């Protein structure tokens, strides 16, 4: 599980990219923090294998500037920014970020 925008000042939870392992022992399931990167903050809006290496990557809208960034997974759930893929954009009262869908096109005729 991945989270990038958790903030709770009362509980002293800072924003940043958190990766959790889901661990079940003796019938009890827990989220165990695997890594935390306070330099990556924002709203995760989509996931998929965007660089086609077999690992699940992320698209994120930053907290301060409304732009979309691609976060690449190294295969061990360590994410690095590949840069801005959608430049700054205006938001509205109905949408904080562009709607992103991930799909696979299997029909060669559609691709051609």
Biopython code that builds the backbone (N, CA, C, O; Angstrom):
import numpy as np
from Bio.PDB.StructureBuilder import StructureBuilder

atoms = [
    (1, "UNK", "N", (0.842, -1.156, 0.000)),
    (1, "UNK", "CA", (0.000, 0.000, 0.000)),
    (1, "UNK", "C", (0.900, 1.234, 0.000)),
    (1, "UNK", "O", (1.968, 1.234, 0.612)),
    (2, "UNK", "N", (0.457, 2.288, -0.694)),
    (2, "UNK", "CA", (1.250, 3.504, -0.810)),
    (2, "UNK", "C", (0.379, 4.703, -0.457)),
    (2, "UNK", "O", (-0.792, 4.757, -0.832)),
    (3, "UNK", "N", (0.953, 5.671, 0.268)),
    (3, "UNK", "CA", (0.288, 6.918, 0.627)),
    (3, "UNK", "C", (1.292, 8.050, 0.471)),
    (3, "UNK", "O", (2.472, 7.883, 0.780)),
    (4, "UNK", "N", (0.825, 9.216, -0.013)),
    (4, "UNK", "CA", (1.767, 10.327, -0.194)),
    (4, "UNK", "C", (1.322, 11.617, 0.460)),
    (4, "UNK", "O", (2.095, 12.576, 0.484)),
    (5, "UNK", "N", (0.117, 11.687, 0.989)),
    (5, "UNK", "CA", (-0.347, 12.963, 1.490)),
    (5, "UNK", "C", (-0.859, 12.957, 2.907)),
    (5, "UNK", "O", (-1.524, 13.909, 3.316)),
    (6, "UNK", "N", (-0.576, 11.908, 3.684)),
    (6, "UNK", "CA", (-1.118, 11.822, 5.039)),
    (6, "UNK", "C", (-0.598, 12.949, 5.910)),
    (6, "UNK", "O", (0.612, 13.133, 6.045)),
    (7, "UNK", "N", (-1.520, 13.706, 6.502)),
    (7, "UNK", "CA", (-1.145, 14.810, 7.391)),
    (7, "UNK", "C", (-2.095, 14.799, 8.583)),
    (7, "UNK", "O", (-3.315, 14.805, 8.418)),
    (8, "UNK", "N", (-1.529, 14.784, 9.767)),
    (8, "UNK", "CA", (-2.320, 14.907, 10.989)),
    (8, "UNK", "C", (-1.441, 15.579, 12.020)),
    (8, "UNK", "O", (-0.612, 14.933, 12.661)),
    (9, "UNK", "N", (-1.625, 16.882, 12.180)),
    (9, "UNK", "CA", (-0.768, 17.644, 13.086)),
    (9, "UNK", "C", (-0.948, 17.217, 14.540)),
    (9, "UNK", "O", (0.008, 17.241, 15.315)),
    (10, "UNK", "N", (-2.165, 16.826, 14.917)),
    (10, "UNK", "CA", (-2.400, 16.399, 16.292)),
    (10, "UNK", "C", (-1.657, 15.106, 16.610)),
    (10, "UNK", "O", (-1.157, 14.935, 17.722)),
    (11, "UNK", "N", (-1.582, 14.196, 15.642)),
    (11, "UNK", "CA", (-0.892, 12.921, 15.840)),
    (11, "UNK", "C", (0.562, 13.000, 15.401)),
    (11, "UNK", "O", (1.276, 11.999, 15.465)),
    (12, "UNK", "N", (1.014, 14.164, 14.958)),
    (12, "UNK", "CA", (2.390, 14.377, 14.522)),
    (12, "UNK", "C", (2.747, 13.524, 13.304)),
    (12, "UNK", "O", (3.838, 12.957, 13.238)),
    (13, "UNK", "N", (1.814, 13.433, 12.330)),
    (13, "UNK", "CA", (2.040, 12.698, 11.095)),
    (13, "UNK", "C", (2.340, 13.696, 9.987)),
    (13, "UNK", "O", (1.486, 14.506, 9.625)),
    (14, "UNK", "N", (3.545, 13.636, 9.454)),
    (14, "UNK", "CA", (3.982, 14.548, 8.402)),
    (14, "UNK", "C", (3.613, 13.990, 7.027)),
    (14, "UNK", "O", (3.466, 12.778, 6.869)),
    (15, "UNK", "N", (3.462, 14.873, 6.026)),
    (15, "UNK", "CA", (3.213, 14.383, 4.670)),
    (15, "UNK", "C", (4.470, 13.754, 4.075)),
    (15, "UNK", "O", (5.589, 14.076, 4.477)),
    (16, "UNK", "N", (4.274, 12.869, 3.132)),
    (16, "UNK", "CA", (5.382, 12.216, 2.458)),
    (16, "UNK", "C", (4.960, 10.867, 1.918)),
    (16, "UNK", "O", (3.916, 10.336, 2.296)),
    (17, "UNK", "N", (5.765, 10.320, 1.042)),
    (17, "UNK", "CA", (5.452, 9.035, 0.423)),
    (17, "UNK", "C", (5.770, 7.905, 1.388)),
    (17, "UNK", "O", (6.917, 7.717, 1.791)),
    (18, "UNK", "N", (4.734, 7.157, 1.752)),
    (18, "UNK", "CA", (4.893, 6.010, 2.637)),
    (18, "UNK", "C", (4.546, 4.742, 1.873)),
    (18, "UNK", "O", (3.535, 4.679, 1.173)),
    (19, "UNK", "N", (5.394, 3.738, 2.015)),
    (19, "UNK", "CA", (5.129, 2.427, 1.441)),
    (19, "UNK", "C", (4.945, 1.468, 2.605)),
    (19, "UNK", "O", (5.784, 1.393, 3.502)),
    (20, "UNK", "N", (3.838, 0.735, 2.581)),
    (20, "UNK", "CA", (3.524, -0.206, 3.647)),
    (20, "UNK", "C", (3.507, -1.630, 3.107)),
    (20, "UNK", "O", (3.049, -1.870, 1.990)),
    (21, "UNK", "N", (4.004, -2.564, 3.894)),
    (21, "UNK", "CA", (3.788, -3.983, 3.649)),
    (21, "UNK", "C", (2.541, -4.381, 4.420)),
    (21, "UNK", "O", (2.323, -3.912, 5.537)),
    (22, "UNK", "N", (1.722, -5.243, 3.830)),
    (22, "UNK", "CA", (0.550, -5.763, 4.526)),
    (22, "UNK", "C", (0.938, -7.145, 5.048)),
    (22, "UNK", "O", (1.183, -8.070, 4.275)),
    (23, "UNK", "N", (0.987, -7.265, 6.374)),
    (23, "UNK", "CA", (1.486, -8.476, 7.016)),
    (23, "UNK", "C", (0.364, -9.102, 7.844)),
    (23, "UNK", "O", (-0.282, -8.435, 8.653)),
    (24, "UNK", "N", (0.151, -10.394, 7.622)),
    (24, "UNK", "CA", (-0.846, -11.127, 8.397)),
    (24, "UNK", "C", (-0.139, -12.209, 9.213)),
    (24, "UNK", "O", (0.528, -13.086, 8.664)),
    (25, "UNK", "N", (-0.300, -12.128, 10.523)),
    (25, "UNK", "CA", (0.254, -13.155, 11.407)),
    (25, "UNK", "C", (-0.815, -13.570, 12.403)),
    (25, "UNK", "O", (-1.443, -12.729, 13.046)),
    (26, "UNK", "N", (-1.012, -14.864, 12.521)),
    (26, "UNK", "CA", (-1.979, -15.435, 13.458)),
    (26, "UNK", "C", (-3.359, -14.787, 13.332)),
    (26, "UNK", "O", (-4.019, -14.513, 14.334)),
    (27, "UNK", "N", (-3.783, -14.546, 12.095)),
    (27, "UNK", "CA", (-5.107, -13.995, 11.851)),
    (27, "UNK", "C", (-5.229, -12.497, 12.020)),
    (27, "UNK", "O", (-6.320, -11.953, 11.850)),
    (28, "UNK", "N", (-4.147, -11.811, 12.348)),
    (28, "UNK", "CA", (-4.158, -10.363, 12.535)),
    (28, "UNK", "C", (-3.415, -9.714, 11.363)),
    (28, "UNK", "O", (-2.269, -10.062, 11.079)),
    (29, "UNK", "N", (-4.072, -8.776, 10.690)),
    (29, "UNK", "CA", (-3.461, -8.071, 9.562)),
    (29, "UNK", "C", (-3.035, -6.686, 10.005)),
    (29, "UNK", "O", (-3.802, -5.955, 10.632)),
    (30, "UNK", "N", (-1.785, -6.329, 9.668)),
    (30, "UNK", "CA", (-1.238, -5.024, 10.029)),
    (30, "UNK", "C", (-0.587, -4.377, 8.822)),
    (30, "UNK", "O", (-0.109, -5.061, 7.916)),
    (31, "UNK", "N", (-0.573, -3.057, 8.820)),
    (31, "UNK", "CA", (0.177, -2.290, 7.839)),
    (31, "UNK", "C", (1.507, -1.924, 8.488)),
    (31, "UNK", "O", (1.540, -1.200, 9.483)),
    (32, "UNK", "N", (2.599, -2.426, 7.924)),
    (32, "UNK", "CA", (3.927, -2.197, 8.483)),
    (32, "UNK", "C", (4.674, -1.243, 7.564)),
    (32, "UNK", "O", (4.842, -1.520, 6.377)),
    (33, "UNK", "N", (5.122, -0.118, 8.117)),
    (33, "UNK", "CA", (5.825, 0.884, 7.324)),
    (33, "UNK", "C", (7.133, 0.309, 6.793)),
    (33, "UNK", "O", (7.993, -0.128, 7.558)),
    (34, "UNK", "N", (7.267, 0.317, 5.456)),
    (34, "UNK", "CA", (8.479, -0.197, 4.812)),
    (34, "UNK", "C", (9.454, 0.935, 4.521)),
    (34, "UNK", "O", (10.660, 0.792, 4.720)),
    (35, "UNK", "N", (8.917, 2.077, 4.041)),
    (35, "UNK", "CA", (9.789, 3.226, 3.760)),
    (35, "UNK", "C", (8.981, 4.515, 3.840)),
    (35, "UNK", "O", (7.757, 4.514, 3.712)),
    (36, "UNK", "N", (9.699, 5.615, 4.055)),
    (36, "UNK", "CA", (9.090, 6.940, 4.143)),
    (36, "UNK", "C", (10.023, 7.942, 3.479)),
    (36, "UNK", "O", (11.206, 8.008, 3.811)),
    (37, "UNK", "N", (9.488, 8.728, 2.534)),
    (37, "UNK", "CA", (10.265, 9.766, 1.854)),
    (37, "UNK", "C", (9.511, 11.085, 1.985)),
    (37, "UNK", "O", (8.539, 11.303, 1.262)),
    (38, "UNK", "N", (9.935, 11.974, 2.891)),
    (38, "UNK", "CA", (9.221, 13.232, 3.107)),
    (38, "UNK", "C", (9.348, 14.213, 1.937)),
    (38, "UNK", "O", (8.630, 15.212, 1.899)),
    (39, "UNK", "N", (10.238, 13.949, 0.990)),
    (39, "UNK", "CA", (10.410, 14.863, -0.146)),
    (39, "UNK", "C", (9.362, 14.643, -1.227)),
    (39, "UNK", "O", (9.208, 15.492, -2.106)),
    (40, "UNK", "N", (8.636, 13.526, -1.189)),
    (40, "UNK", "CA", (7.582, 13.241, -2.178)),
    (40, "UNK", "C", (6.245, 13.409, -1.482)),
    (40, "UNK", "O", (5.886, 12.613, -0.614)),
    (41, "UNK", "N", (5.495, 14.460, -1.867)),
    (41, "UNK", "CA", (4.222, 14.756, -1.215)),
    (41, "UNK", "C", (3.177, 15.092, -2.261)),
    (41, "UNK", "O", (3.455, 15.803, -3.227)),
    (42, "UNK", "N", (1.977, 14.578, -2.064)),
    (42, "UNK", "CA", (0.903, 14.928, -2.970)),
    (42, "UNK", "C", (-0.212, 13.915, -2.977)),
    (42, "UNK", "O", (-0.324, 13.076, -2.084)),
    (43, "UNK", "N", (-1.037, 14.007, -4.004)),
    (43, "UNK", "CA", (-2.194, 13.148, -4.176)),
    (43, "UNK", "C", (-1.863, 12.120, -5.246)),
    (43, "UNK", "O", (-1.612, 12.481, -6.396)),
    (44, "UNK", "N", (-1.859, 10.844, -4.879)),
    (44, "UNK", "CA", (-1.630, 9.784, -5.853)),
    (44, "UNK", "C", (-2.917, 9.596, -6.650)),
    (44, "UNK", "O", (-3.971, 9.319, -6.077)),
    (45, "UNK", "N", (-2.833, 9.747, -7.979)),
    (45, "UNK", "CA", (-4.048, 9.711, -8.792)),
    (45, "UNK", "C", (-4.146, 8.501, -9.698)),
    (45, "UNK", "O", (-5.232, 8.208, -10.199)),
    (46, "UNK", "N", (-3.052, 7.785, -9.929)),
    (46, "UNK", "CA", (-3.117, 6.588, -10.768)),
    (46, "UNK", "C", (-1.866, 5.755, -10.556)),
    (46, "UNK", "O", (-0.819, 6.255, -10.145)),
    (47, "UNK", "N", (-2.005, 4.479, -10.846)),
    (47, "UNK", "CA", (-0.855, 3.581, -10.812)),
    (47, "UNK", "C", (-0.907, 2.686, -12.040)),
    (47, "UNK", "O", (-1.976, 2.431, -12.594)),
    (48, "UNK", "N", (0.240, 2.222, -12.450)),
    (48, "UNK", "CA", (0.341, 1.339, -13.602)),
    (48, "UNK", "C", (1.804, 1.166, -13.959)),
    (48, "UNK", "O", (2.674, 1.834, -13.400)),
    (49, "UNK", "N", (2.066, 0.282, -14.877)),
    (49, "UNK", "CA", (3.443, 0.033, -15.318)),
    (49, "UNK", "C", (3.757, 0.976, -16.474)),
    (49, "UNK", "O", (3.777, 0.560, -17.632)),
    (50, "UNK", "N", (4.001, 2.241, -16.160)),
    (50, "UNK", "CA", (4.150, 3.278, -17.181)),
    (50, "UNK", "C", (5.457, 3.185, -17.957)),
    (50, "UNK", "O", (5.527, 3.659, -19.091)),
    (51, "UNK", "N", (6.493, 2.588, -17.378)),
    (51, "UNK", "CA", (7.758, 2.442, -18.100)),
    (51, "UNK", "C", (7.955, 1.017, -18.634)),
    (51, "UNK", "O", (9.019, 0.687, -19.158)),
    (52, "UNK", "N", (6.928, 0.185, -18.497)),
    (52, "UNK", "CA", (6.888, -1.176, -19.054)),
    (52, "UNK", "C", (8.026, -2.073, -18.571)),
    (52, "UNK", "O", (8.549, -2.887, -19.332)),
    (53, "UNK", "N", (8.410, -1.920, -17.289)),
    (53, "UNK", "CA", (9.459, -2.778, -16.740)),
    (53, "UNK", "C", (8.905, -3.859, -15.812)),
    (53, "UNK", "O", (9.670, -4.611, -15.207)),
    (54, "UNK", "N", (7.577, -3.935, -15.698)),
    (54, "UNK", "CA", (6.951, -4.950, -14.865)),
    (54, "UNK", "C", (6.641, -4.506, -13.454)),
    (54, "UNK", "O", (6.078, -5.280, -12.679)),
    (55, "UNK", "N", (6.996, -3.264, -13.089)),
    (55, "UNK", "CA", (6.753, -2.747, -11.735)),
    (55, "UNK", "C", (5.670, -1.679, -11.768)),
    (55, "UNK", "O", (5.528, -0.955, -12.753)),
    (56, "UNK", "N", (4.920, -1.590, -10.697)),
    (56, "UNK", "CA", (3.823, -0.642, -10.589)),
    (56, "UNK", "C", (4.353, 0.755, -10.267)),
    (56, "UNK", "O", (4.889, 0.978, -9.182)),
    (57, "UNK", "N", (4.205, 1.701, -11.209)),
    (57, "UNK", "CA", (4.644, 3.082, -11.030)),
    (57, "UNK", "C", (3.446, 3.931, -10.607)),
    (57, "UNK", "O", (2.318, 3.441, -10.562)),
    (58, "UNK", "N", (3.694, 5.213, -10.295)),
    (58, "UNK", "CA", (2.642, 6.089, -9.779)),
    (58, "UNK", "C", (2.604, 7.408, -10.527)),
    (58, "UNK", "O", (3.630, 7.897, -11.000)),
    (59, "UNK", "N", (1.407, 7.981, -10.630)),
    (59, "UNK", "CA", (1.236, 9.370, -11.055)),
    (59, "UNK", "C", (0.743, 10.143, -9.848)),
    (59, "UNK", "O", (-0.170, 9.700, -9.151)),
    (60, "UNK", "N", (1.348, 11.305, -9.596)),
    (60, "UNK", "CA", (1.036, 12.083, -8.406)),
    (60, "UNK", "C", (0.892, 13.557, -8.759)),
    (60, "UNK", "O", (1.644, 14.094, -9.572)),
    (61, "UNK", "N", (-0.084, 14.196, -8.134)),
    (61, "UNK", "CA", (-0.228, 15.651, -8.224)),
    (61, "UNK", "C", (0.394, 16.220, -6.961)),
    (61, "UNK", "O", (0.034, 15.825, -5.852)),
    (62, "UNK", "N", (1.331, 17.151, -7.127)),
    (62, "UNK", "CA", (2.063, 17.692, -5.984)),
    (62, "UNK", "C", (1.147, 18.525, -5.086)),
    (62, "UNK", "O", (0.064, 18.942, -5.496)),
    (63, "UNK", "N", (1.600, 18.754, -3.867)),
    (63, "UNK", "CA", (0.794, 19.494, -2.885)),
    (63, "UNK", "C", (0.759, 20.989, -3.158)),
    (63, "UNK", "O", (-0.255, 21.640, -2.907)),
    (64, "UNK", "N", (1.851, 21.540, -3.668)),
    (64, "UNK", "CA", (1.954, 22.989, -3.771)),
    (64, "UNK", "C", (1.684, 23.536, -5.169)),
    (64, "UNK", "O", (1.083, 24.600, -5.316)),
    (65, "UNK", "N", (2.121, 22.819, -6.184)),
    (65, "UNK", "CA", (1.942, 23.253, -7.570)),
    (65, "UNK", "C", (1.106, 22.193, -8.260)),
    (65, "UNK", "O", (1.450, 21.012, -8.218)),
    (66, "UNK", "N", (0.015, 22.593, -8.895)),
    (66, "UNK", "CA", (-0.858, 21.619, -9.522)),
    (66, "UNK", "C", (-0.264, 21.166, -10.845)),
    (66, "UNK", "O", (-0.580, 21.700, -11.908)),
    (67, "UNK", "N", (0.609, 20.161, -10.751)),
    (67, "UNK", "CA", (1.223, 19.533, -11.908)),
    (67, "UNK", "C", (1.323, 18.044, -11.601)),
    (67, "UNK", "O", (1.349, 17.645, -10.437)),
    (68, "UNK", "N", (1.379, 17.225, -12.647)),
    (68, "UNK", "CA", (1.427, 15.787, -12.434)),
    (68, "UNK", "C", (2.838, 15.270, -12.676)),
    (68, "UNK", "O", (3.479, 15.608, -13.671)),
    (69, "UNK", "N", (3.306, 14.448, -11.749)),
    (69, "UNK", "CA", (4.649, 13.890, -11.784)),
    (69, "UNK", "C", (4.566, 12.370, -11.889)),
    (69, "UNK", "O", (3.672, 11.745, -11.318)),
    (70, "UNK", "N", (5.514, 11.783, -12.631)),
    (70, "UNK", "CA", (5.618, 10.342, -12.737)),
    (70, "UNK", "C", (6.647, 9.849, -11.725)),
    (70, "UNK", "O", (7.784, 10.320, -11.708)),
    (71, "UNK", "N", (6.245, 8.898, -10.884)),
    (71, "UNK", "CA", (7.150, 8.289, -9.910)),
    (71, "UNK", "C", (7.432, 6.863, -10.365)),
    (71, "UNK", "O", (6.517, 6.048, -10.476)),
    (72, "UNK", "N", (8.703, 6.566, -10.627)),
    (72, "UNK", "CA", (9.091, 5.247, -11.114)),
    (72, "UNK", "C", (9.502, 4.340, -9.961)),
    (72, "UNK", "O", (10.217, 4.754, -9.048)),
    (73, "UNK", "N", (9.040, 3.103, -10.023)),
    (73, "UNK", "CA", (9.323, 2.085, -9.029)),
    (73, "UNK", "C", (10.547, 1.292, -9.479)),
    (73, "UNK", "O", (10.621, 0.864, -10.631)),
    (74, "UNK", "N", (11.498, 1.096, -8.581)),
    (74, "UNK", "CA", (12.714, 0.348, -8.931)),
    (74, "UNK", "C", (12.539, -1.162, -8.826)),
    (74, "UNK", "O", (13.492, -1.908, -9.049)),
    (75, "UNK", "N", (11.349, -1.619, -8.494)),
    (75, "UNK", "CA", (11.087, -3.045, -8.355)),
    (75, "UNK", "C", (11.027, -3.492, -6.910)),
    (75, "UNK", "O", (10.592, -4.605, -6.617)),
    (76, "UNK", "N", (11.467, -2.617, -5.996)),
    (76, "UNK", "CA", (11.425, -2.928, -4.572)),
    (76, "UNK", "C", (10.640, -1.863, -3.816)),
    (76, "UNK", "O", (10.867, -1.636, -2.627)),
    (77, "UNK", "N", (9.707, -1.207, -4.525)),
    (77, "UNK", "CA", (8.848, -0.163, -3.953)),
    (77, "UNK", "C", (9.621, 1.063, -3.492)),
    (77, "UNK", "O", (9.200, 1.749, -2.561)),
    (78, "UNK", "N", (10.745, 1.342, -4.135)),
    (78, "UNK", "CA", (11.459, 2.605, -3.945)),
    (78, "UNK", "C", (11.132, 3.463, -5.157)),
    (78, "UNK", "O", (11.375, 3.059, -6.295)),
    (79, "UNK", "N", (10.582, 4.647, -4.913)),
    (79, "UNK", "CA", (10.102, 5.489, -5.994)),
    (79, "UNK", "C", (10.993, 6.719, -6.176)),
    (79, "UNK", "O", (11.419, 7.342, -5.203)),
    (80, "UNK", "N", (11.264, 7.053, -7.429)),
    (80, "UNK", "CA", (12.004, 8.263, -7.759)),
    (80, "UNK", "C", (11.217, 9.019, -8.813)),
    (80, "UNK", "O", (10.528, 8.424, -9.641)),
    (81, "UNK", "N", (11.329, 10.328, -8.771)),
    (81, "UNK", "CA", (10.603, 11.165, -9.717)),
    (81, "UNK", "C", (11.263, 11.123, -11.087)),
    (81, "UNK", "O", (12.474, 11.302, -11.217)),
    (82, "UNK", "N", (10.446, 10.884, -12.103)),
    (82, "UNK", "CA", (10.914, 10.935, -13.490)),
    (82, "UNK", "C", (10.572, 12.289, -14.093)),
    (82, "UNK", "O", (10.772, 12.512, -15.287)),
    (83, "UNK", "N", (10.053, 13.194, -13.263)),
    (83, "UNK", "CA", (9.750, 14.542, -13.727)),
    (83, "UNK", "C", (8.275, 14.774, -13.985)),
    (83, "UNK", "O", (7.446, 13.875, -13.847)),
    (84, "UNK", "N", (7.978, 15.987, -14.358)),
    (84, "UNK", "CA", (6.608, 16.419, -14.608)),
    (84, "UNK", "C", (6.152, 15.875, -15.952)),
    (84, "UNK", "O", (6.830, 16.054, -16.964)),
    (85, "UNK", "N", (5.001, 15.211, -15.959)),
    (85, "UNK", "CA", (4.447, 14.680, -17.207)),
    (85, "UNK", "C", (3.253, 15.488, -17.690)),
    (85, "UNK", "O", (2.912, 15.433, -18.872)),
    (86, "UNK", "N", (2.608, 16.239, -16.796)),
    (86, "UNK", "CA", (1.555, 17.190, -17.168)),
    (86, "UNK", "C", (1.903, 18.493, -16.474)),
    (86, "UNK", "O", (1.949, 18.546, -15.245)),
    (87, "UNK", "N", (2.154, 19.563, -17.257)),
    (87, "UNK", "CA", (2.569, 20.835, -16.657)),
    (87, "UNK", "C", (1.483, 21.421, -15.753)),
    (87, "UNK", "O", (0.360, 20.918, -15.730)),
    (88, "UNK", "N", (1.810, 22.475, -15.012)),
    (88, "UNK", "CA", (0.821, 23.077, -14.101)),
    (88, "UNK", "C", (-0.506, 23.333, -14.801)),
    (88, "UNK", "O", (-0.549, 23.734, -15.964)),
    (89, "UNK", "N", (-1.587, 23.093, -14.066)),
    (89, "UNK", "CA", (-2.930, 23.222, -14.625)),
    (89, "UNK", "C", (-3.825, 23.905, -13.604)),
    (89, "UNK", "O", (-3.526, 23.939, -12.410)),
    (90, "UNK", "N", (-4.927, 24.447, -14.101)),
    (90, "UNK", "CA", (-5.914, 25.069, -13.231)),
    (90, "UNK", "C", (-6.859, 24.003, -12.702)),
    (90, "UNK", "O", (-7.246, 23.087, -13.428)),
    (91, "UNK", "N", (-7.227, 24.128, -11.437)),
    (91, "UNK", "CA", (-8.201, 23.211, -10.860)),
    (91, "UNK", "C", (-9.544, 23.923, -10.804)),
    (91, "UNK", "O", (-9.634, 25.125, -11.051)),
    (92, "UNK", "N", (-10.565, 23.182, -10.483)),
    (92, "UNK", "CA", (-11.894, 23.764, -10.337)),
    (92, "UNK", "C", (-12.476, 23.293, -9.022)),
    (92, "UNK", "O", (-11.849, 22.519, -8.298)),
    (93, "UNK", "N", (-13.665, 23.756, -8.716)),
    (93, "UNK", "CA", (-14.297, 23.315, -7.482)),
    (93, "UNK", "C", (-14.683, 21.841, -7.552)),
    (93, "UNK", "O", (-14.975, 21.229, -6.524)),
    (94, "UNK", "N", (-14.689, 21.264, -8.755)),
    (94, "UNK", "CA", (-15.099, 19.868, -8.919)),
    (94, "UNK", "C", (-13.925, 18.907, -9.049)),
    (94, "UNK", "O", (-14.107, 17.699, -8.898)),
    (95, "UNK", "N", (-12.736, 19.409, -9.323)),
    (95, "UNK", "CA", (-11.625, 18.504, -9.595)),
    (95, "UNK", "C", (-10.320, 19.077, -9.083)),
    (95, "UNK", "O", (-9.944, 20.200, -9.419)),
    (96, "UNK", "N", (-9.624, 18.281, -8.254)),
    (96, "UNK", "CA", (-8.314, 18.668, -7.753)),
    (96, "UNK", "C", (-7.222, 18.289, -8.745)),
    (96, "UNK", "O", (-6.151, 18.895, -8.764)),
    (97, "UNK", "N", (-7.504, 17.272, -9.576)),
    (97, "UNK", "CA", (-6.497, 16.761, -10.509)),
    (97, "UNK", "C", (-7.166, 16.240, -11.767)),
    (97, "UNK", "O", (-8.354, 15.916, -11.750)),
    (98, "UNK", "N", (-6.414, 16.156, -12.862)),
    (98, "UNK", "CA", (-6.983, 15.544, -14.070)),
    (98, "UNK", "C", (-7.391, 14.108, -13.792)),
    (98, "UNK", "O", (-6.768, 13.427, -12.977)),
    (99, "UNK", "N", (-8.429, 13.648, -14.464)),
    (99, "UNK", "CA", (-8.847, 12.263, -14.321)),
    (99, "UNK", "C", (-7.905, 11.401, -15.153)),
    (99, "UNK", "O", (-7.683, 11.672, -16.333)),
    (100, "UNK", "N", (-7.364, 10.383, -14.543)),
    (100, "UNK", "CA", (-6.418, 9.492, -15.211)),
    (100, "UNK", "C", (-6.979, 8.086, -15.174)),
    (100, "UNK", "O", (-7.405, 7.600, -14.126)),
    (101, "UNK", "N", (-6.976, 7.439, -16.322)),
    (101, "UNK", "CA", (-7.389, 6.041, -16.401)),
    (101, "UNK", "C", (-6.245, 5.241, -16.992)),
    (101, "UNK", "O", (-5.505, 5.730, -17.846)),
    (102, "UNK", "N", (-6.107, 4.030, -16.539)),
    (102, "UNK", "CA", (-5.080, 3.138, -17.063)),
    (102, "UNK", "C", (-5.795, 1.993, -17.763)),
    (102, "UNK", "O", (-6.688, 1.364, -17.195)),
    (103, "UNK", "N", (-5.394, 1.731, -19.003)),
    (103, "UNK", "CA", (-6.024, 0.651, -19.757)),
    (103, "UNK", "C", (-4.968, -0.017, -20.620)),
    (103, "UNK", "O", (-3.912, 0.552, -20.897)),
    (104, "UNK", "N", (-5.272, -1.215, -21.031)),
    (104, "UNK", "CA", (-4.405, -1.957, -21.912)),
    (104, "UNK", "C", (-5.159, -2.203, -23.219)),
    (104, "UNK", "O", (-6.299, -2.666, -23.199)),
    (105, "UNK", "N", (-4.530, -1.896, -24.345)),
    (105, "UNK", "CA", (-5.140, -2.125, -25.652)),
    (105, "UNK", "C", (-4.520, -3.380, -26.233)),
    (105, "UNK", "O", (-3.342, -3.400, -26.590)),
    (106, "UNK", "N", (-5.336, -4.439, -26.325)),
    (106, "UNK", "CA", (-4.832, -5.721, -26.819)),
    (106, "UNK", "C", (-5.084, -5.921, -28.301)),
    (106, "UNK", "O", (-4.454, -6.776, -28.923)),
    (107, "UNK", "N", (-5.995, -5.147, -28.879)),
    (107, "UNK", "CA", (-6.360, -5.317, -30.279)),
    (107, "UNK", "C", (-5.396, -4.537, -31.162)),
    (107, "UNK", "O", (-5.375, -3.307, -31.124)),
    (108, "UNK", "N", (-4.597, -5.247, -31.960)),
    (108, "UNK", "CA", (-3.600, -4.599, -32.822)),
    (108, "UNK", "C", (-4.239, -3.648, -33.828)),
    (108, "UNK", "O", (-3.612, -2.674, -34.243)),
    (109, "UNK", "N", (-5.483, -3.923, -34.223)),
    (109, "UNK", "CA", (-6.161, -3.050, -35.178)),
    (109, "UNK", "C", (-6.437, -1.677, -34.569)),
    (109, "UNK", "O", (-6.409, -0.669, -35.275)),
    (110, "UNK", "N", (-6.703, -1.634, -33.260)),
    (110, "UNK", "CA", (-6.942, -0.363, -32.595)),
    (110, "UNK", "C", (-5.670, 0.469, -32.481)),
    (110, "UNK", "O", (-5.722, 1.698, -32.517)),
    (111, "UNK", "N", (-4.549, -0.191, -32.346)),
    (111, "UNK", "CA", (-3.280, 0.502, -32.216)),
    (111, "UNK", "C", (-2.801, 1.050, -33.547)),
    (111, "UNK", "O", (-2.208, 2.127, -33.600)),
    (112, "UNK", "N", (-3.052, 0.324, -34.613)),
    (112, "UNK", "CA", (-2.600, 0.712, -35.953)),
    (112, "UNK", "C", (-3.348, 1.871, -36.456)),
    (112, "UNK", "O", (-3.098, 2.331, -37.570)),
]
sb = StructureBuilder()
sb.init_structure("model")
sb.init_model(0)
sb.init_chain("A")
sb.init_seg("    ")
for serial, (resi, resn, name, xyz) in enumerate(atoms, 1):
    if name == "N":
        sb.init_residue(resn, " ", resi, " ")
    sb.init_atom(name, np.array(xyz, "f"), 0.0, 1.0, " ", f" {name:<3s}", serial, name[0])
structure = sb.get_structure()
